[in-house]
């Protein structure tokens, strides 16, 4: 059975005014995630889509994209 990982972007959206997206003309960026509401956050340098996949692979329940 596949597990469902919730992706929370509310704090990122409140800080930046839009949903997370890869900056124009940049192949990779550093993204910060809180995994399963535990400290410290993890940092992943990759495209946004790849970073979310990597964060989900480490999570059991949820990830939060940090501003």
N, C-alpha and C positions, 0 to 999 in steps of 0.2 A: 504494500500500500504506500503510495506516495505521500510524503508529508507536505503540508502547506506552511510556507513561511510568509508571514506578514511583513510588508515593507512600508515603514512609516516615514513620510517625507515632510510632515507638518512643520517641524522646527526649521528645516532647510527652506521651505517655501516662505515662512514668516520672515526669515532673515534676508532672503534674496529676491522675494517677490515673484518667483516662478518655480515650477517644478525642476528638479535636478536634470541637467542635460550637459552634454559634453560641450565645452567652450568651442567656438568657431576657430578653425585653423589650428586646432590642437589635437594631436592623435591620442595623447594620454594626459591625465590630470591626477592629482592626489585627492582621494575621497576618504572621508572619515565615517566610520560606522560604529554604532553601539550594537552589540550582538546580545540578544536575549536579556536586555536591560542590565548588563553587567559592565563594570568598569574594569580596566581602562578601555577606551575606544581603540579600534584597530584602524590602521591607515593602509590603503591599497592604492598603488599607482598603476592606473590602467584606464582604458576608456570606461565611461560610466556603466555601460552594459556589462562589460567584463567584470568590473569591480563589484557590481551587484551580484553576479553569479558566484564570484568567489566568496563574498560575505554570506550568501545564502548557504553555501556548502559548509560553512562553519557553524551555522545557527541550528537550533532545535525548534524555535518558535517564531522569532521575530528579529528583524534588523531595523535600525533607525538611521537614516542618513543625517549626519550632523552638519551644521552650517560651517 
